């Protein structure tokens, strides 16, 4: 199994999430990220695992069928969900405008 280096600073209040998934070549990869860097959307797990040379987040999108395991620490998950909903609402409002 390949361990994907997420190389992010951890916010202990948000907790961590670990996702294990099958790559296109059939290998298994494991990535551990802050809870606010992983989401389930449109039958895919999405997670930010680094930044590019310009400082933009690099996001991997994995179809749910290829995901083997997702573990999350959930001490502050309620606040995380509320923040995610607020961010999504803001983005949708921007698209409508």
N, C-alpha and C positions, 0 to 999 in steps of 0.2 A: 504494500500500500504506500502511496506517495503522500507525504505531508506537505500541503501547500503552505508556504510561508506568507502569512498575512501581514506581518511586520507593522502592527498598529499598536498605539498606546491604549491601554485598557482603562475604561471608566468602570471602577468597581461597583458603582451603584447600578449600572445598566446590566451587568452580568455578561456572560459569554454564551456563544452558540457554537456547536460543532456540527458540521454536516459531512457525511460520508456519501460519496456518489460515484457512479461508474462513468468513466470518460468515454469519448467516442471510440477509443482503441480497446475498450473493455477493461482497462486497469481501474483500480479503486483509488480515489484521492480523498484525503481528509483535510478540511479547512476549519480553523477555529477563529471566530471573529466576534467583535462586540455585538450584543443583541440588536443594537440599532443599525447594524450593517447587514442584516439578513431579513428577507421577507418572502412570503409566499404570495404569488400574484399570477393570475391567468395560467394555472396548472404548471407553474415553474417555481423553483426556489431561486431567488436572486441574492447574491451576496457580493459586497465590495471587499476586495482582498488586496488592495494596494493602490498606488497612484502611478500615472504615466509621467513622462518627462516634463509635461506642462503642468503637473499638479492636479490633474483631473482624476477622479475615482475610476478605477478599473473594476467592472462588474461582470461576474460570471452568472449566466442564466442556465439552470439545469432543469430539464423536464422532470416532472414528479416521478415518472416511471424509472428514471435512472438513480433516484435518491434511495439509499439504503438505510440511512439513519440521520435523524436530526435530534440533538440534545441541546437543551437550553437551561441556563440558570435563570430563575424568574423572580428574584427578590423585588425588582421594581418594574415588573412587566406591565402592570396596569398603566403606569405613567407612560411607558414606551408605546403602548397601543394608542393612548390618547394623543401623543405627539405624532405618531404615524398617521392617524386619521386627520389631524389638523393639517399636516403637511400635504396630504393627498387632496384635501378639500381646497387648499390654497392653489395647488397646481391645476386642479380642474377649473377653478375660477379663472385662473390666468389663461387657460386654453379657450374658455368661453368668451372672454373679453376680446 
